[in-house]
Amino acid sequence: MGPRLHLPWAAAIIPKTRLGSPELGFVTGMKVKHLLWILGACLWVNAGASAQAQSAQSCSFNGGRRIPVEIVEMGGVFRIEWSDGPKMTYTRLDVGPDRPNIIDNLGGYWYWNSHRDGIGFNLYNPNNQNEISCYP
């Protein structure tokens, strides 16, 4: 038999039934350790879903030199953190292909395009002609 799970607080909220075995009355036969395992799995999956994805890449601004960046993904939002200081947050927009599909935190609109090889991306701002190209 494996190690026993000792949770003193559980005894206060879960009454002992049938031969001293803690079971939950609303779920016949489900032991506390099974419920805790399921709860832990749910919390682990939820933590993974809300976690931020980070990737290290290099980006260039208007064709300049490539600068190391951290790109932090947060659902429909991503942030580019340039190693030389600037940071900008971008939000994906649900629009047609003929309209800018990204807005930055200063209100600028950008087109996002994936590179043909599927590695990296470009951001292009039609209002000021600025372009950001990022590569892994």
N, C-alpha and C positions, 0 to 999 in steps of 0.2 A: 504494500500500500504506500502511496506517495506521501509527501509532506502535507500536513494539515494546514488549512488556511485559518489563521487566527484573527478574527475581527471582533473585538469586544463591543463595539458600537452596534454591530448587527444583532447581538443578543437582545438589545434593548428594543429594537424595532421589529424583529422577526421572532414570533413565538416558536417554542419547540413543540413539535408534534411527533407522532408515531415513533416510539422508542428513542426519543431524544434527538431525532434527525430534523434539522431545520428545513422546512419546506414552505413554500408559499402557497397559501390556500387558494388563490385565484388561478394558479397554474398547477394542475395536479402533477405531482412527481418532479417538479423542477427544483433542483437543489440550489441553495444560495450561491455556491461556487459557480454553477452554470450561468446563473443570472449575472453574476459579476463578470464572468468571462465575456458574455454577450454585450454587456454595458461597456466594458473596456474596448472591445472590437469596434463598437459604434463610435466611441470617442476617438479612437485611432483613425478610423476612416474619415470622420468629420474634420479632424485636425489636418489630415492630408488634403482635403478638399479646399480648406480655407488658407492653406499655406501659400506663401509667395514663392513663385519659381524665379530663380536667378540664373543668369548666364553671363559669362565673361566673353566679351567680344571686343572688336575694335571698330570704330566708326570714323568717318571723315565728314567734315562739314564743307560744302561747296568745293569738293575736289581737293581739299587740303590734305595734310598728312593724316595718317590713321592714328587715332588716339585710343588707348584702352578705355573701355567703358564697362559698367555693370548694367545689365538690363533686368529690371525687376518687373515680373508679370503679376498682376492682381486681377484676374478675371478679364473684364473688358477694358482694363486700364493697364498701361505699362509706363515705367519711368526709365529714362536713360540718365545714368549718373556718370558723367565724364570724369576721368581721373584728374584732369586739370581744374576741376571745380564745378562747372555748371551742372545743373540738374533740371530736367524738364519732364513733366508728366503729360501723357497723351491718352486720350479716351477714344475708343473705337465707336464710330457712328454707324447706325443701321440705315444706310442710304444706297441708292442705285450706283452702278459702276461709273456713271458719268459725273458724279459729284465727289468732292473731297470726303474721304471716309475716316478721317482722324481730326480731332481738335486738340490743341495743346492747352495748358493751363493759363496761357495769356490770351486765348481766344483765336489764335491763328489756325487756319484750316490747312490740312495736308492730305496728299494722296499717299497711301501705303501700297507698295508693290513688292512682292516676293521676287528674289532673283530667280532666273530661269532654272538653275540647278537645285532650287529649293533650299539653298543655304544662304542665309542673310536676307536683307531687305533694304529698300530705299524709302525715304520719306521725301516728298516734294511739295513745297508750298508755292502755289501758283501766284499768290499776291505779291510776294517779294523775291521769287525765283530761288529761294534757298533750297538746298538739297542735302540730306543726310543719308550716307550709305554705310551700312553695317555688315560686318562679316564675322564669322566665328574664328 
